[in-house]
Structures are given as C-alpha cells and as structure tokens.
Amino acid sequence: MGKNQHVTPHKDGGWQVKGAGNSKATKVTKTQTEAISIAKGIAKNNKSELLIHNKGGRIRQKNSYGNDSFPPRG
C-alpha cells in the first residue's frame, strides 16, 4: 500500500496534492476539483486513501482505494 494522498489548500492560492509525510506538493492546481481528480488517480494506483480537506484544512471527505477494512459484500 502506498502513501495516502491529501488534497489541501496551497499557501500561494489554489489546491495541492500531497502524499502523506511529503514536504513538497506532488501537484498544484487552480481548482479543488482538478486536484481531487489527480489525487484519485494516484490513490487508485497506490491502493491507498484519498483525504480531501476544506479551505480551513479540516478533512471533509475520505475515500479508500485499497485496504478497505469494510469491503462491500456482493
């Protein structure tokens, strides 16, 4: 399982995609939607989680693309 991906506000405006524990952003975008799209692709490839933060920095949504402790039944 790879690093969880975070979508957070960027200090210079816009939004950033950042791997957990990384000091630098993987990608900086103008919109949160664009950052989410990029982060989702990375999270799927790494079988990790995507954590989307709001403008205040608090987590507003989580999506798991790997080790889901409660996988769907079917």
C-alpha positions, 0 to 999 in steps of 0.5 A: 500500500502506498502513501495516502494522498491529501488534497489541501489548500496551497499557501500561494492560492489554489489546491495541492496534492500531497502524499502523506509525510511529503514536504513538497506538493506532488501537484498544484492546481487552480481548482479543488476539483482538478486536484481531487481528480489527480489525487484519485488517480494516484490513490487508485494506483497506490491502493491507498486513501484519498483525504480531501480537506476544506479551505480551513484544512479540516478533512471533509471527505475520505475515500479508500482505494485499497485496504478497505477494512469494510469491503462491500459484500456482493 
